[in-house]
Amino acid sequence: MVEAPSAPHSDAGEEKRILSGMQPTGALHLGNLEVLRAWAKLQHEYRMFCCIVDWHALTTMFDRTQEIGPAAQAVAADYIAAGLDPDRCSIFIQSHVKEHAELHLLLSMVTPLGWLERVPTFKEKRDNLQLNEESVSYGLLGYPVLQAADILVYRAHAVPVGKDQLPHLELTREIARRFNNLYGPVFPEPASIVNEATAVIPGLDGRKMSKSYNNAIYLSDDADTVARKVNEAFTCPTKIRKTDPGIPENCVVCQLRRVYDPDGYQTSWEEDRQGLRGCVQNKRELTEILNATLEPIRKRRKELLADPESLARYLREGEDRARALASDTMRDVRAAMHL
């Protein structure tokens, strides 16, 4: 579902741009794979900028900065292995394009504090990290302003987001609107691209798959690790014996089968409901399906990480294309602000 973008300036005939990004806070997992698959489709419709947002990672990894660089390289490999074409979209590391930081600074001067304090994810992160007022950094509070800069520095017309990220994008739109009202029509107000078909991937314990919950199957997991994790996955607690009727909607294994076997899952679900199949069979078949999905990704990822020069070249080329557009934007921003 794409919300039509509004732009204060005419951009008739202009190539439409989108910006997307992930934090290098650890290995990517199946939930991230579904997002990357959606991006891979969009790269054929838009001029796409795929950022690895290492500065954002500092909000939670400020005391482990030595881990961010290697993680960023691994995320870049995952992007490409999952289907992003570095010749078609610009893949780059956020901190390598300094214009993000300059625009973040300027936008922070016109963004009211109350706008940031009302963002739901700020409260969630503060509570989840159990931070008191003295432990909350400006970076954590100002995260949405940096995110707005990431988007607006490319004058993106749209951003692929999950429903939980819509408040962040709306804040970006408000910041763009305020800047334009103060200084003139520099930025389009980016639309949201919400892919309704992208499933929320359940974790092995039934919660949303997440690195922080330690309930994920990672793109880098080998075949044996995938099998072990699937065998440990949560299944329907009322199904003790094979002949007990199952409730596939309550079973992580069945839910994952629906995502990765969209053409065949209904048969297995009905057999599960009728007590014609057991959890052992479900887990064995899911393991085969997941490993068939992940094997080409694992292979390509391994190739990329074994050839750091090629990976660095892809990132450098993406960085050059990103910086060229970001520099043009900042020239217009400085002129509008009489700086």
TIVEX-863248 format. One record per residue (C-alpha): chain; residue number from 1; residue in one letter; x, z, y. Coordinates in nm, 4 decimals, always signed. Layout:
# TIVEX-863248
r mol=A&seq=NUM&type=A&u=X&w=Z&v=Y
...
END
This chain:
# TIVEX-863248
r mol=A&seq=1&type=M&u=+0.0000&w=+0.0000&v=+0.0000
r mol=A&seq=2&type=V&u=+0.1539&w=-0.1096&v=+0.3295
r mol=A&seq=3&type=E&u=+0.0334&w=+0.0278&v=+0.6589
r mol=A&seq=4&type=A&u=+0.0556&w=-0.2413&v=+0.9240
r mol=A&seq=5&type=P&u=+0.3419&w=-0.1667&v=+1.1635
r mol=A&seq=6&type=S&u=+0.2907&w=-0.1574&v=+1.5354
r mol=A&seq=7&type=A&u=+0.5668&w=-0.2639&v=+1.7718
r mol=A&seq=8&type=P&u=+0.5815&w=-0.2171&v=+2.1471
r mol=A&seq=9&type=H&u=+0.7736&w=-0.5402&v=+2.1842
r mol=A&seq=10&type=S&u=+0.6968&w=-0.8846&v=+2.0469
r mol=A&seq=11&type=D&u=+0.8767&w=-0.9574&v=+1.7217
r mol=A&seq=12&type=A&u=+0.6938&w=-1.2747&v=+1.6238
r mol=A&seq=13&type=G&u=+0.8995&w=-1.4681&v=+1.3730
r mol=A&seq=14&type=E&u=+1.1510&w=-1.1853&v=+1.3369
r mol=A&seq=15&type=E&u=+1.2697&w=-1.1041&v=+0.9876
r mol=A&seq=16&type=K&u=+1.1067&w=-0.7814&v=+0.8729
r mol=A&seq=17&type=R&u=+1.3429&w=-0.4962&v=+0.7948
r mol=A&seq=18&type=I&u=+1.3116&w=-0.1829&v=+0.5837
r mol=A&seq=19&type=L&u=+1.5341&w=+0.1217&v=+0.5452
r mol=A&seq=20&type=S&u=+1.5546&w=+0.3472&v=+0.2427
r mol=A&seq=21&type=G&u=+1.7976&w=+0.6088&v=+0.1231
r mol=A&seq=22&type=M&u=+1.8818&w=+0.8875&v=-0.1223
r mol=A&seq=23&type=Q&u=+2.1002&w=+1.1943&v=-0.0944
r mol=A&seq=24&type=P&u=+2.4183&w=+1.2188&v=-0.3039
r mol=A&seq=25&type=T&u=+2.3396&w=+1.5715&v=-0.4160
r mol=A&seq=26&type=G&u=+2.3868&w=+1.5009&v=-0.7870
r mol=A&seq=27&type=A&u=+2.3169&w=+1.2491&v=-1.0611
r mol=A&seq=28&type=L&u=+2.0056&w=+1.0317&v=-1.0304
r mol=A&seq=29&type=H&u=+1.7322&w=+1.0694&v=-1.2906
r mol=A&seq=30&type=L&u=+1.4237&w=+0.8902&v=-1.4232
r mol=A&seq=31&type=G&u=+1.2175&w=+0.9888&v=-1.1201
r mol=A&seq=32&type=N&u=+1.4746&w=+0.8197&v=-0.8958
r mol=A&seq=33&type=L&u=+1.4748&w=+0.5154&v=-1.1252
r mol=A&seq=34&type=E&u=+1.1086&w=+0.4476&v=-1.0529
r mol=A&seq=35&type=V&u=+1.1825&w=+0.4560&v=-0.6802
r mol=A&seq=36&type=L&u=+1.4782&w=+0.2210&v=-0.7250
r mol=A&seq=37&type=R&u=+1.2633&w=-0.0196&v=-0.9236
r mol=A&seq=38&type=A&u=+1.0159&w=-0.0295&v=-0.6364
r mol=A&seq=39&type=W&u=+1.3003&w=-0.0954&v=-0.3912
r mol=A&seq=40&type=A&u=+1.4316&w=-0.3756&v=-0.6125
r mol=A&seq=41&type=K&u=+1.0996&w=-0.5568&v=-0.5712
r mol=A&seq=42&type=L&u=+1.0983&w=-0.5065&v=-0.1947
r mol=A&seq=43&type=Q&u=+1.4459&w=-0.6570&v=-0.1516
r mol=A&seq=44&type=H&u=+1.2890&w=-0.9991&v=-0.2119
r mol=A&seq=45&type=E&u=+1.0342&w=-0.9493&v=+0.0678
r mol=A&seq=46&type=Y&u=+1.2340&w=-0.7790&v=+0.3436
r mol=A&seq=47&type=R&u=+1.5796&w=-0.7564&v=+0.4929
r mol=A&seq=48&type=M&u=+1.6690&w=-0.4298&v=+0.3264
r mol=A&seq=49&type=F&u=+1.9119&w=-0.1530&v=+0.4176
r mol=A&seq=50&type=C&u=+1.9799&w=+0.0959&v=+0.1354
r mol=A&seq=51&type=C&u=+2.1633&w=+0.3978&v=+0.2666
r mol=A&seq=52&type=I&u=+2.3370&w=+0.6798&v=+0.0799
r mol=A&seq=53&type=V&u=+2.2637&w=+0.9656&v=+0.3164
r mol=A&seq=54&type=D&u=+2.5686&w=+1.1880&v=+0.2790
r mol=A&seq=55&type=W&u=+2.5181&w=+1.3617&v=+0.6154
r mol=A&seq=56&type=H&u=+2.1747&w=+1.4746&v=+0.4982
r mol=A&seq=57&type=A&u=+2.3367&w=+1.6241&v=+0.1895
r mol=A&seq=58&type=L&u=+2.5277&w=+1.8620&v=+0.4167
r mol=A&seq=59&type=T&u=+2.2070&w=+2.0578&v=+0.4841
r mol=A&seq=60&type=T&u=+2.2377&w=+2.2108&v=+0.1366
r mol=A&seq=61&type=M&u=+2.5971&w=+2.1266&v=+0.0354
r mol=A&seq=62&type=F&u=+2.7855&w=+2.2330&v=+0.3496
r mol=A&seq=63&type=D&u=+2.9973&w=+2.4680&v=+0.1360
r mol=A&seq=64&type=R&u=+3.0659&w=+2.2046&v=-0.1345
r mol=A&seq=65&type=T&u=+3.1648&w=+1.9043&v=+0.0729
r mol=A&seq=66&type=Q&u=+3.4293&w=+1.7972&v=-0.1768
r mol=A&seq=67&type=E&u=+3.1481&w=+1.6997&v=-0.4160
r mol=A&seq=68&type=I&u=+2.9672&w=+1.4657&v=-0.1773
r mol=A&seq=69&type=G&u=+3.2146&w=+1.1734&v=-0.1747
r mol=A&seq=70&type=P&u=+3.2291&w=+1.1229&v=-0.5535
r mol=A&seq=71&type=A&u=+2.8527&w=+1.1711&v=-0.5759
r mol=A&seq=72&type=A&u=+2.8007&w=+0.9017&v=-0.3102
r mol=A&seq=73&type=Q&u=+3.0062&w=+0.6551&v=-0.5159
r mol=A&seq=74&type=A&u=+2.7980&w=+0.7371&v=-0.8238
r mol=A&seq=75&type=V&u=+2.4730&w=+0.6848&v=-0.6326
r mol=A&seq=76&type=A&u=+2.5984&w=+0.3468&v=-0.5124
r mol=A&seq=77&type=A&u=+2.6675&w=+0.2500&v=-0.8742
r mol=A&seq=78&type=D&u=+2.3191&w=+0.3692&v=-0.9726
r mol=A&seq=79&type=Y&u=+2.1602&w=+0.1621&v=-0.6940
r mol=A&seq=80&type=I&u=+2.3221&w=-0.1557&v=-0.8223
r mol=A&seq=81&type=A&u=+2.2803&w=-0.0761&v=-1.1928
r mol=A&seq=82&type=A&u=+1.9082&w=-0.0150&v=-1.1400
r mol=A&seq=83&type=G&u=+1.8557&w=-0.3584&v=-0.9854
r mol=A&seq=84&type=L&u=+1.9535&w=-0.3572&v=-0.6176
r mol=A&seq=85&type=D&u=+2.1511&w=-0.6718&v=-0.5393
r mol=A&seq=86&type=P&u=+2.4373&w=-0.6032&v=-0.2928
r mol=A&seq=87&type=D&u=+2.4289&w=-0.9698&v=-0.1911
r mol=A&seq=88&type=R&u=+2.0616&w=-0.9415&v=-0.0992
r mol=A&seq=89&type=C&u=+2.0418&w=-0.5921&v=+0.0504
r mol=A&seq=90&type=S&u=+2.2918&w=-0.3865&v=+0.2480
r mol=A&seq=91&type=I&u=+2.4111&w=-0.0861&v=+0.0447
r mol=A&seq=92&type=F&u=+2.6268&w=+0.1555&v=+0.2444
r mol=A&seq=93&type=I&u=+2.7172&w=+0.5191&v=+0.3068
r mol=A&seq=94&type=Q&u=+2.5475&w=+0.6758&v=+0.6081
r mol=A&seq=95&type=S&u=+2.8544&w=+0.8482&v=+0.7542
r mol=A&seq=96&type=H&u=+3.0462&w=+0.5196&v=+0.7605
r mol=A&seq=97&type=V&u=+2.8120&w=+0.3841&v=+1.0303
r mol=A&seq=98&type=K&u=+2.8684&w=+0.6223&v=+1.3227
r mol=A&seq=99&type=E&u=+2.5783&w=+0.4791&v=+1.5224
r mol=A&seq=100&type=H&u=+2.3485&w=+0.6989&v=+1.3110
r mol=A&seq=101&type=A&u=+2.5110&w=+1.0063&v=+1.4659
r mol=A&seq=102&type=E&u=+2.4961&w=+0.8732&v=+1.8233
r mol=A&seq=103&type=L&u=+2.1277&w=+0.7873&v=+1.8002
r mol=A&seq=104&type=H&u=+2.0560&w=+1.1218&v=+1.6333
r mol=A&seq=105&type=L&u=+2.2146&w=+1.2998&v=+1.9309
r mol=A&seq=106&type=L&u=+2.0161&w=+1.1021&v=+2.1861
r mol=A&seq=107&type=L&u=+1.6864&w=+1.1385&v=+1.9987
r mol=A&seq=108&type=S&u=+1.7424&w=+1.5127&v=+1.9650
r mol=A&seq=109&type=M&u=+1.7324&w=+1.5363&v=+2.3448
r mol=A&seq=110&type=V&u=+1.3762&w=+1.4029&v=+2.3616
r mol=A&seq=111&type=T&u=+1.2277&w=+1.5611&v=+2.0472
r mol=A&seq=112&type=P&u=+1.0278&w=+1.8806&v=+2.1159
r mol=A&seq=113&type=L&u=+1.1208&w=+2.1822&v=+1.9056
r mol=A&seq=114&type=G&u=+0.7568&w=+2.2360&v=+1.8064
r mol=A&seq=115&type=W&u=+0.7481&w=+1.8953&v=+1.6380
r mol=A&seq=116&type=L&u=+1.0280&w=+2.0009&v=+1.4039
r mol=A&seq=117&type=E&u=+0.8923&w=+2.3466&v=+1.3275
r mol=A&seq=118&type=R&u=+0.5626&w=+2.2049&v=+1.2074
r mol=A&seq=119&type=V&u=+0.7176&w=+1.9679&v=+0.9490
r mol=A&seq=120&type=P&u=+0.6024&w=+2.1041&v=+0.6072
r mol=A&seq=121&type=T&u=+0.9264&w=+2.0282&v=+0.4245
r mol=A&seq=122&type=F&u=+1.1279&w=+2.2440&v=+0.6659
r mol=A&seq=123&type=K&u=+0.9251&w=+2.5489&v=+0.5686
r mol=A&seq=124&type=E&u=+0.9437&w=+2.4556&v=+0.2009
r mol=A&seq=125&type=K&u=+1.3221&w=+2.4157&v=+0.2072
r mol=A&seq=126&type=R&u=+1.3676&w=+2.7379&v=+0.4026
r mol=A&seq=127&type=D&u=+1.1518&w=+2.9280&v=+0.1537
r mol=A&seq=128&type=N&u=+1.2986&w=+2.7622&v=-0.1574
r mol=A&seq=129&type=L&u=+1.6528&w=+2.8379&v=-0.0431
r mol=A&seq=130&type=Q&u=+1.5408&w=+3.1914&v=+0.0539
r mol=A&seq=131&type=L&u=+1.7004&w=+3.1606&v=+0.3961
r mol=A&seq=132&type=N&u=+1.6584&w=+3.4093&v=+0.6785
r mol=A&seq=133&type=E&u=+1.6623&w=+3.3047&v=+1.0439
r mol=A&seq=134&type=E&u=+2.0385&w=+3.3486&v=+1.0762
r mol=A&seq=135&type=S&u=+2.0973&w=+3.1284&v=+0.7700
r mol=A&seq=136&type=V&u=+1.8822&w=+2.8360&v=+0.8889
r mol=A&seq=137&type=S&u=+2.1118&w=+2.5758&v=+1.0409
r mol=A&seq=138&type=Y&u=+2.0208&w=+2.3325&v=+1.3155
r mol=A&seq=139&type=G&u=+2.0947&w=+2.0595&v=+1.0624
r mol=A&seq=140&type=L&u=+1.8166&w=+2.1817&v=+0.8356
r mol=A&seq=141&type=L&u=+1.5708&w=+2.2048&v=+1.1235
r mol=A&seq=142&type=G&u=+1.6879&w=+1.8765&v=+1.2754
r mol=A&seq=143&type=Y&u=+1.6902&w=+1.6872&v=+0.9462
r mol=A&seq=144&type=P&u=+1.3851&w=+1.4780&v=+1.0486
r mol=A&seq=145&type=V&u=+1.5559&w=+1.3690&v=+1.3729
r mol=A&seq=146&type=L&u=+1.8560&w=+1.2395&v=+1.1802
r mol=A&seq=147&type=Q&u=+1.6137&w=+1.0711&v=+0.9417
r mol=A&seq=148&type=A&u=+1.4392&w=+0.9105&v=+1.2397
r mol=A&seq=149&type=A&u=+1.7771&w=+0.7864&v=+1.3637
r mol=A&seq=150&type=D&u=+1.8521&w=+0.6386&v=+1.0204
r mol=A&seq=151&type=I&u=+1.5321&w=+0.4358&v=+1.0418
r mol=A&seq=152&type=L&u=+1.5249&w=+0.3472&v=+1.4101
r mol=A&seq=153&type=V&u=+1.8892&w=+0.2420&v=+1.4409
r mol=A&seq=154&type=Y&u=+1.7904&w=-0.0637&v=+1.2321
r mol=A&seq=155&type=R&u=+1.4597&w=-0.0979&v=+1.4158
r mol=A&seq=156&type=A&u=+1.2999&w=-0.0934&v=+1.0729
r mol=A&seq=157&type=H&u=+0.9477&w=-0.2266&v=+1.0558
r mol=A&seq=158&type=A&u=+0.8633&w=-0.0262&v=+0.7435
r mol=A&seq=159&type=V&u=+0.9945&w=+0.2469&v=+0.5153
r mol=A&seq=160&type=P&u=+0.9167&w=+0.2937&v=+0.1437
r mol=A&seq=161&type=V&u=+0.8075&w=+0.6570&v=+0.1025
r mol=A&seq=162&type=G&u=+0.6357&w=+0.8908&v=-0.1366
r mol=A&seq=163&type=K&u=+0.3186&w=+1.0590&v=-0.0173
r mol=A&seq=164&type=D&u=+0.5080&w=+1.3854&v=+0.0341
r mol=A&seq=165&type=Q&u=+0.7340&w=+1.2100&v=+0.2865
r mol=A&seq=166&type=L&u=+0.4568&w=+1.0747&v=+0.5080
r mol=A&seq=167&type=P&u=+0.4810&w=+1.3653&v=+0.7579
r mol=A&seq=168&type=H&u=+0.8493&w=+1.2807&v=+0.8126
r mol=A&seq=169&type=L&u=+0.7687&w=+0.9168&v=+0.8790
r mol=A&seq=170&type=E&u=+0.4873&w=+1.0095&v=+1.1168
r mol=A&seq=171&type=L&u=+0.7368&w=+1.2207&v=+1.3107
r mol=A&seq=172&type=T&u=+0.9679&w=+0.9181&v=+1.3294
r mol=A&seq=173&type=R&u=+0.6799&w=+0.7192&v=+1.4732
r mol=A&seq=174&type=E&u=+0.6127&w=+0.9910&v=+1.7294
r mol=A&seq=175&type=I&u=+0.9793&w=+1.0041&v=+1.8301
r mol=A&seq=176&type=A&u=+0.9889&w=+0.6238&v=+1.8675
r mol=A&seq=177&type=R&u=+0.6700&w=+0.6332&v=+2.0748
r mol=A&seq=178&type=R&u=+0.8077&w=+0.9062&v=+2.3016
r mol=A&seq=179&type=F&u=+1.1367&w=+0.7201&v=+2.3517
r mol=A&seq=180&type=N&u=+0.9540&w=+0.3962&v=+2.4335
r mol=A&seq=181&type=N&u=+0.7264&w=+0.5717&v=+2.6821
r mol=A&seq=182&type=L&u=+1.0244&w=+0.7334&v=+2.8548
r mol=A&seq=183&type=Y&u=+1.2705&w=+0.4454&v=+2.8599
r mol=A&seq=184&type=G&u=+1.0993&w=+0.1209&v=+2.7637
r mol=A&seq=185&type=P&u=+1.0054&w=-0.0715&v=+2.4481
r mol=A&seq=186&type=V&u=+1.3155&w=-0.0464&v=+2.2308
r mol=A&seq=187&type=F&u=+1.1811&w=+0.0609&v=+1.8906
r mol=A&seq=188&type=P&u=+0.8981&w=-0.0616&v=+1.6657
r mol=A&seq=189&type=E&u=+0.6930&w=+0.2172&v=+1.5115
r mol=A&seq=190&type=P&u=+0.7772&w=+0.1836&v=+1.1399
r mol=A&seq=191&type=A&u=+0.4970&w=+0.1507&v=+0.8888
r mol=A&seq=192&type=S&u=+0.4853&w=+0.3281&v=+0.5558
r mol=A&seq=193&type=I&u=+0.5082&w=+0.1430&v=+0.2262
r mol=A&seq=194&type=V&u=+0.3495&w=+0.3705&v=-0.0323
r mol=A&seq=195&type=N&u=+0.3744&w=+0.2229&v=-0.3800
r mol=A&seq=196&type=E&u=+0.0599&w=+0.3522&v=-0.5506
r mol=A&seq=197&type=A&u=+0.1853&w=+0.2205&v=-0.8842
r mol=A&seq=198&type=T&u=+0.4965&w=+0.4380&v=-0.8780
r mol=A&seq=199&type=A&u=+0.4280&w=+0.7291&v=-1.1071
r mol=A&seq=200&type=V&u=+0.5330&w=+1.0862&v=-1.0451
r mol=A&seq=201&type=I&u=+0.7692&w=+1.1400&v=-1.3353
r mol=A&seq=202&type=P&u=+0.7175&w=+1.4718&v=-1.5137
r mol=A&seq=203&type=G&u=+1.0194&w=+1.6816&v=-1.5973
r mol=A&seq=204&type=L&u=+1.0934&w=+1.8138&v=-1.9437
r mol=A&seq=205&type=D&u=+0.9169&w=+2.1417&v=-1.8593
r mol=A&seq=206&type=G&u=+0.6021&w=+1.9827&v=-1.7168
r mol=A&seq=207&type=R&u=+0.6924&w=+2.0202&v=-1.3507
r mol=A&seq=208&type=K&u=+0.7972&w=+1.7244&v=-1.1358
r mol=A&seq=209&type=M&u=+1.1328&w=+1.5920&v=-1.2556
r mol=A&seq=210&type=S&u=+1.4001&w=+1.7338&v=-1.0269
r mol=A&seq=211&type=K&u=+1.7710&w=+1.8118&v=-1.0283
r mol=A&seq=212&type=S&u=+1.6948&w=+2.1538&v=-0.8829
r mol=A&seq=213&type=Y&u=+1.4626&w=+2.2404&v=-1.1730
r mol=A&seq=214&type=N&u=+1.7213&w=+2.1369&v=-1.4349
r mol=A&seq=215&type=N&u=+1.4466&w=+1.9452&v=-1.6165
r mol=A&seq=216&type=A&u=+1.5684&w=+1.5873&v=-1.5761
r mol=A&seq=217&type=I&u=+1.6836&w=+1.2978&v=-1.7894
r mol=A&seq=218&type=Y&u=+1.9654&w=+1.1336&v=-1.5934
r mol=A&seq=219&type=L&u=+2.0527&w=+0.7656&v=-1.5714
r mol=A&seq=220&type=S&u=+2.4009&w=+0.8621&v=-1.6888
r mol=A&seq=221&type=D&u=+2.2835&w=+1.0534&v=-1.9994
r mol=A&seq=222&type=D&u=+2.4067&w=+0.8977&v=-2.3232
r mol=A&seq=223&type=A&u=+2.1743&w=+0.8166&v=-2.6121
r mol=A&seq=224&type=D&u=+2.2356&w=+1.1428&v=-2.7959
r mol=A&seq=225&type=T&u=+2.1703&w=+1.3489&v=-2.4821
r mol=A&seq=226&type=V&u=+1.8431&w=+1.1658&v=-2.4221
r mol=A&seq=227&type=A&u=+1.7370&w=+1.2383&v=-2.7820
r mol=A&seq=228&type=R&u=+1.8224&w=+1.6065&v=-2.7462
r mol=A&seq=229&type=K&u=+1.6351&w=+1.6414&v=-2.4195
r mol=A&seq=230&type=V&u=+1.3259&w=+1.4625&v=-2.5503
r mol=A&seq=231&type=N&u=+1.3232&w=+1.6914&v=-2.8536
r mol=A&seq=232&type=E&u=+1.3200&w=+1.9900&v=-2.6170
r mol=A&seq=233&type=A&u=+1.0415&w=+1.8497&v=-2.3954
r mol=A&seq=234&type=F&u=+0.7142&w=+2.0324&v=-2.3403
r mol=A&seq=235&type=T&u=+0.4249&w=+1.9107&v=-2.5554
r mol=A&seq=236&type=C&u=+0.0598&w=+2.0099&v=-2.5793
r mol=A&seq=237&type=P&u=+0.0608&w=+2.3834&v=-2.6731
r mol=A&seq=238&type=T&u=-0.2657&w=+2.3564&v=-2.8689
r mol=A&seq=239&type=K&u=-0.1214&w=+2.0954&v=-3.1062
r mol=A&seq=240&type=I&u=+0.0481&w=+2.3062&v=-3.3743
r mol=A&seq=241&type=R&u=+0.0105&w=+2.0703&v=-3.6710
r mol=A&seq=242&type=K&u=+0.0128&w=+1.6931&v=-3.6846
r mol=A&seq=243&type=T&u=-0.3599&w=+1.6873&v=-3.7675
r mol=A&seq=244&type=D&u=-0.4550&w=+1.8995&v=-3.4638
r mol=A&seq=245&type=P&u=-0.6131&w=+1.6918&v=-3.1878
r mol=A&seq=246&type=G&u=-0.3763&w=+1.6548&v=-2.8965
r mol=A&seq=247&type=I&u=-0.4339&w=+1.6281&v=-2.5212
r mol=A&seq=248&type=P&u=-0.1877&w=+1.3589&v=-2.4103
r mol=A&seq=249&type=E&u=-0.2599&w=+1.4259&v=-2.0418
r mol=A&seq=250&type=N&u=-0.1013&w=+1.7709&v=-2.0941
r mol=A&seq=251&type=C&u=+0.2018&w=+1.6464&v=-2.2881
r mol=A&seq=252&type=V&u=+0.5261&w=+1.5486&v=-2.1123
r mol=A&seq=253&type=V&u=+0.6247&w=+1.3199&v=-2.4008
r mol=A&seq=254&type=C&u=+0.2952&w=+1.1308&v=-2.3797
r mol=A&seq=255&type=Q&u=+0.3155&w=+1.1087&v=-2.0016
r mol=A&seq=256&type=L&u=+0.6641&w=+0.9569&v=-2.0184
r mol=A&seq=257&type=R&u=+0.5439&w=+0.7165&v=-2.2889
r mol=A&seq=258&type=R&u=+0.2740&w=+0.5942&v=-2.0512
r mol=A&seq=259&type=V&u=+0.5342&w=+0.5102&v=-1.7831
r mol=A&seq=260&type=Y&u=+0.7943&w=+0.3446&v=-2.0044
r mol=A&seq=261&type=D&u=+0.5601&w=+0.1805&v=-2.2555
r mol=A&seq=262&type=P&u=+0.2698&w=+0.0697&v=-2.0330
r mol=A&seq=263&type=D&u=+0.1487&w=-0.1916&v=-2.2833
r mol=A&seq=264&type=G&u=+0.1527&w=+0.0277&v=-2.5923
r mol=A&seq=265&type=Y&u=+0.0925&w=+0.3855&v=-2.4866
r mol=A&seq=266&type=Q&u=-0.2878&w=+0.3774&v=-2.5195
r mol=A&seq=267&type=T&u=-0.2721&w=+0.3335&v=-2.8979
r mol=A&seq=268&type=S&u=-0.0360&w=+0.6292&v=-2.9350
r mol=A&seq=269&type=W&u=-0.2547&w=+0.8378&v=-2.7022
r mol=A&seq=270&type=E&u=-0.5689&w=+0.7722&v=-2.9059
r mol=A&seq=271&type=E&u=-0.3896&w=+0.8496&v=-3.2314
r mol=A&seq=272&type=D&u=-0.2656&w=+1.1717&v=-3.0726
r mol=A&seq=273&type=R&u=-0.6186&w=+1.2696&v=-2.9675
r mol=A&seq=274&type=Q&u=-0.7480&w=+1.2080&v=-3.3177
r mol=A&seq=275&type=G&u=-0.4712&w=+1.4024&v=-3.4908
r mol=A&seq=276&type=L&u=-0.3293&w=+1.0897&v=-3.6529
r mol=A&seq=277&type=R&u=+0.0217&w=+1.1391&v=-3.5192
r mol=A&seq=278&type=G&u=+0.2434&w=+1.4379&v=-3.4553
r mol=A&seq=279&type=C&u=+0.4938&w=+1.5443&v=-3.1925
r mol=A&seq=280&type=V&u=+0.7918&w=+1.4453&v=-3.4086
r mol=A&seq=281&type=Q&u=+0.6776&w=+1.0831&v=-3.4201
r mol=A&seq=282&type=N&u=+0.5973&w=+1.0851&v=-3.0485
r mol=A&seq=283&type=K&u=+0.9404&w=+1.2179&v=-2.9597
r mol=A&seq=284&type=R&u=+1.1235&w=+0.9782&v=-3.1892
r mol=A&seq=285&type=E&u=+0.9449&w=+0.6761&v=-3.0457
r mol=A&seq=286&type=L&u=+0.9890&w=+0.7945&v=-2.6859
r mol=A&seq=287&type=T&u=+1.3615&w=+0.8421&v=-2.7437
r mol=A&seq=288&type=E&u=+1.3882&w=+0.4822&v=-2.8641
r mol=A&seq=289&type=I&u=+1.1892&w=+0.3550&v=-2.5643
r mol=A&seq=290&type=L&u=+1.3914&w=+0.5516&v=-2.3075
r mol=A&seq=291&type=N&u=+1.7253&w=+0.4524&v=-2.4544
r mol=A&seq=292&type=A&u=+1.6200&w=+0.0869&v=-2.4559
r mol=A&seq=293&type=T&u=+1.5339&w=+0.1239&v=-2.0853
r mol=A&seq=294&type=L&u=+1.8504&w=+0.3107&v=-1.9919
r mol=A&seq=295&type=E&u=+2.1111&w=+0.1260&v=-2.1993
r mol=A&seq=296&type=P&u=+2.1579&w=-0.1746&v=-1.9646
r mol=A&seq=297&type=I&u=+2.1682&w=+0.0635&v=-1.6666
r mol=A&seq=298&type=R&u=+2.4265&w=+0.2848&v=-1.8367
r mol=A&seq=299&type=K&u=+2.6371&w=-0.0196&v=-1.9233
r mol=A&seq=300&type=R&u=+2.6301&w=-0.1656&v=-1.5707
r mol=A&seq=301&type=R&u=+2.6899&w=+0.1769&v=-1.4144
r mol=A&seq=302&type=K&u=+2.9951&w=+0.2313&v=-1.6354
r mol=A&seq=303&type=E&u=+3.1342&w=-0.1098&v=-1.5390
r mol=A&seq=304&type=L&u=+3.0939&w=-0.0379&v=-1.1686
r mol=A&seq=305&type=L&u=+3.2569&w=+0.3045&v=-1.1824
r mol=A&seq=306&type=A&u=+3.5444&w=+0.1598&v=-1.3843
r mol=A&seq=307&type=D&u=+3.6041&w=-0.0993&v=-1.1105
r mol=A&seq=308&type=P&u=+3.6232&w=+0.1063&v=-0.7882
r mol=A&seq=309&type=E&u=+3.7651&w=-0.1858&v=-0.5888
r mol=A&seq=310&type=S&u=+3.4535&w=-0.3979&v=-0.6491
r mol=A&seq=311&type=L&u=+3.2255&w=-0.1045&v=-0.5727
r mol=A&seq=312&type=A&u=+3.4175&w=-0.0352&v=-0.2509
r mol=A&seq=313&type=R&u=+3.3844&w=-0.4017&v=-0.1547
r mol=A&seq=314&type=Y&u=+3.0064&w=-0.3954&v=-0.2033
r mol=A&seq=315&type=L&u=+2.9838&w=-0.0833&v=+0.0144
r mol=A&seq=316&type=R&u=+3.2154&w=-0.2277&v=+0.2796
r mol=A&seq=317&type=E&u=+3.0135&w=-0.5497&v=+0.3029
r mol=A&seq=318&type=G&u=+2.6892&w=-0.3544&v=+0.3291
r mol=A&seq=319&type=E&u=+2.8458&w=-0.1271&v=+0.5913
r mol=A&seq=320&type=D&u=+2.9588&w=-0.4258&v=+0.8005
r mol=A&seq=321&type=R&u=+2.6101&w=-0.5780&v=+0.7997
r mol=A&seq=322&type=A&u=+2.4527&w=-0.2416&v=+0.8816
r mol=A&seq=323&type=R&u=+2.6953&w=-0.1678&v=+1.1654
r mol=A&seq=324&type=A&u=+2.6377&w=-0.5079&v=+1.3261
r mol=A&seq=325&type=L&u=+2.2654&w=-0.4411&v=+1.3622
r mol=A&seq=326&type=A&u=+2.3098&w=-0.0722&v=+1.4497
r mol=A&seq=327&type=S&u=+2.5566&w=-0.1635&v=+1.7266
r mol=A&seq=328&type=D&u=+2.3061&w=-0.4054&v=+1.8792
r mol=A&seq=329&type=T&u=+2.0414&w=-0.1340&v=+1.8731
r mol=A&seq=330&type=M&u=+2.2666&w=+0.1226&v=+2.0395
r mol=A&seq=331&type=R&u=+2.3605&w=-0.1232&v=+2.3123
r mol=A&seq=332&type=D&u=+1.9899&w=-0.1589&v=+2.3931
r mol=A&seq=333&type=V&u=+1.9362&w=+0.2178&v=+2.3703
r mol=A&seq=334&type=R&u=+2.2182&w=+0.2920&v=+2.6152
r mol=A&seq=335&type=A&u=+2.0907&w=+0.0267&v=+2.8557
r mol=A&seq=336&type=A&u=+1.7366&w=+0.1648&v=+2.8390
r mol=A&seq=337&type=M&u=+1.8637&w=+0.5178&v=+2.9086
r mol=A&seq=338&type=H&u=+2.1031&w=+0.3986&v=+3.1847
r mol=A&seq=339&type=L&u=+2.4013&w=+0.5464&v=+3.0016
END
